[in-house]
Amino acid sequence: MMATLSARNLGFSYHRTPVISKVDIQIEGGVTALLGPNGSGKTTLLKLLLGLLKPAHGQVFLDGVDLQSLGHRQAAKRMAYVPQVHREAFAYQVEDVVLMGRMPHASFLSPYSREDREQAREAMERLGILHLARRPYTQVSGGERQLALIARAMTQGAQVFIMDEPTNGLDYGNQVRLLERLQTLAQGGLSFIFSTHHPDHALSVADRVVMMSQGQILRDGDAGTIDAESLEAIYGVDVRLFHVQSGIRVCVPGLRLRPIAC
Amino acid sequence: MKPIPILIFLALLLGIALVSLSLGKYPLPVGEVAAFLAWKVTGLGHVQPERIPLLENIVLQIRFPRILNACLIGGALSVSGASYQALFVNPLVSPGLLGVLAGASFGAALGMVFLKSWFAVQTATFLGGIAAVVLALFIARIYQVRSTLMLVLGGIISGAFFTALVSIVKTLADPYTQLPNITFWLMGNLTLADRATILRMGVPIVLGILGLLLLSRQLNALSMGDEEARSLGVHVEWIRGLVILLATLISTLTVVLGGIIGWVGLIIPHTARMLVGPNNESLLPVSALLGASYLLLVDDLSRTLFTVEVPIGIVTSLVGIPFFLLVMKNARKGWQ
């Protein structure tokens, strides 16, 4: 069953300064990319969708139920947060981190069951990091760490994955591998929404692109409908889009110093 | 939870306890003590009948309460230190972080000067510790920012405040009778608690330790950051409050039992983390067992090293520092 995450007339203020206003969004399957300049409210929107922030206006619904009345534990069984960078924490083993995904399922007092551990191993296997299970989480590469966090989200049993700049801090190869992974998992019926500073990431894997500016959604539509004008509108720089083979488009900044030979 | 390391450390603790029971001014053969205990518990085995009253007196009446005392204090300080380190994701944190030890010292000093009964002094000690943490939480609350940094700051302020109050009480105390008592108390001392007190404090300490062990999974999640923990379905505020409550409770009770015993709550969690890794599901029980073992060993030293007993707080520091330097070489292992 595909979970639906939606928000209606969402608004949020920080110290009386509105950060998000009048946002309507619905996530149901596929990969959604969230684009927008710094301070446009991307992270705030993701946190509102996760229920980490309480909206000042409007509501967030997970499968039709208001998030505020659903409770963290119930929400965590269907929706997962894949955070971007990790503050220096303890050197837990990768397996321990993935196993944390069973938190909303395990009862308070009993230890993790064999089934919990089995689910964690399955998720690691699916993401190809089973060989890292016993390695310290803090000593694997950034890309592997991100995969461990995705494995944890899968272990949670989540249908909707909310990712805040997942490619941040990864090298080019790991960025591409991560995006490929998202695409594969989305084809398997999971929903992803991720924020990014790279329009190319949106163009290459997203089914849908949401563009934000000053706390509002400027544009929400099929990834194919992105044009240079809308990117220029949100970032305020010259942008050119080029078709490369098989319908893939790339975004190139229209730097004035060096003309682009194309 | 991985049961094997926990069993190893339990065996270590029991071994050290057995040796400790045979050590003292009147040394007993370890074998005899073991046979006596086995006979006492199961009724089997052989003990020389004419030795029974002696063993009964030395082992059970005199040494056992003290050994229990050392175990309770060592275990409680280590578990509360480990829990705080996980909660604040900070390796420099020890049980005294939120001012609990300073507050308890003030309560004890005040009690020794102004209160008559020993029980009243113990109550004052306990309440002092709680008061200091309440003050720390209140200070953190003033700023409306729910961050662990504010909590730490609140703890530092509260600790400084109660340390100043201790000094005031010291100047008011009678320099010939009360001041030495207060000073010895602040050095840490396992001789002060009687059997009844040890048993009375033992129950809440053990319950507190067990409570923290049950929260180990939640602590794991909390150490990844508040938002992440919440997204994993953890009720962050509740769990944090509960951990602070239990850790405060058991560390205040250790002051009631033995005064201020430093270093244990800082070095034992590090050592345990180096041995079994940072996962609190194993770390907390191993810290408890290792802390109990460590304080027992240190107490054995302080009982037997000199003809005059050295206050244990001094020995924990003197032994703790080189021990910590040794551990520090590898102590970062669990952190990065």
Interface residues (C-beta under 8 A of the other chain):
Chain A: K47 L50 G51 L52 H72 R73 Q74 A75 A76 K77 M79 A80 Y81 P83 H86 R87 E88 A89 F90 A91 Y92 Q93 D96 V97 M100 G101 M103 P104 A106 F108 L109 P111 Y112 T138 Q139 Q156
Chain B: M1 A86 V89 L214 R217 Q218 N220 A221 S223 M224 G225 E227 E228 R230 S231 L232 G233 V234 H235 R273 G277 P278 N279 E281 K333 G334 W335 Q336
